[in-house]
Amino acid sequence: MNSTEGAPPEVIPARLLHGQKALVTGANSGIGRATAIGLARAGADVVVNYVADRTAAQEVVDEIASLGVRAAAYEADVSQEDQVVAMMDRMVQEFGTIDILVANAGLQRDAGLTEMTLDQWQKVLDVNLTGQFLCAREATKEFRRRGVVPEVSRSAGKIICMSSVHQLIPWAGHVNYAASKGGVLMMMQTLAQELAPEGIRVNAVAPGAIRTPINRAAWETPEATEELLQLIPYDRVGEPEDIARVVVALASDLMDYVVGTTLYVDGGMTLFPGFATGG
């Protein structure tokens, strides 16, 4: 196994996002939690969205507050239009504005094609795709209202869609999830094309195999990890902090000219490693 097992040391510049206000959906665990804390370490005030487990969300808020920035936990189901509108209105009222949206909330409801129910299909599309659309729409309204504030950021706003390597790699037994992430790709690119002339940057991050609760079965035993590593040329399972660092950079002016791009953070999973020896 790669000697670089585990996430690299913390390297987020402390003032990179100073003065900015961020909303991270699905931020009470996994990638969302790490991202919310990473944004806070870079100086942003952060709203931690969650749909269940208030205690876990408050723990994230407490950790962020210990870093010397503002934080709050907002309960909202991103698949419900009225709850998204209310969440964004509340954030603007309490935090003054929004500069960064990380549309991270997502879930899986796995089944083979003929066993998958319409409810399983629809729930995944509603959260993973429609939820990102609703959050992006409401954030854009505030970006347009406020415009560019040069002393805060060169952009009027940043939208970062959390996608997956499965926007590119087919995944048998997970057709609803793969379809939702394929939709995220085209939604992100279309929004980027539409909003770029207004100084609003839209991009995506596509994680590969990351050590989070949603995929625990894939890495929690040595046998499962060994099998998973056959798909990862870099020879380690990713950590939530690997994603957080990329999100922070993408949200900053360091990447001000990056528009409509998906950054794959996957240890090389999208290199189709099965072909490394000729297929």
Order of alpha helices (4+ residues) and beta strands (2+ residues): beta-alpha-beta-alpha-beta-alpha-beta-alpha-alpha-beta-alpha-beta-alpha-alpha-beta
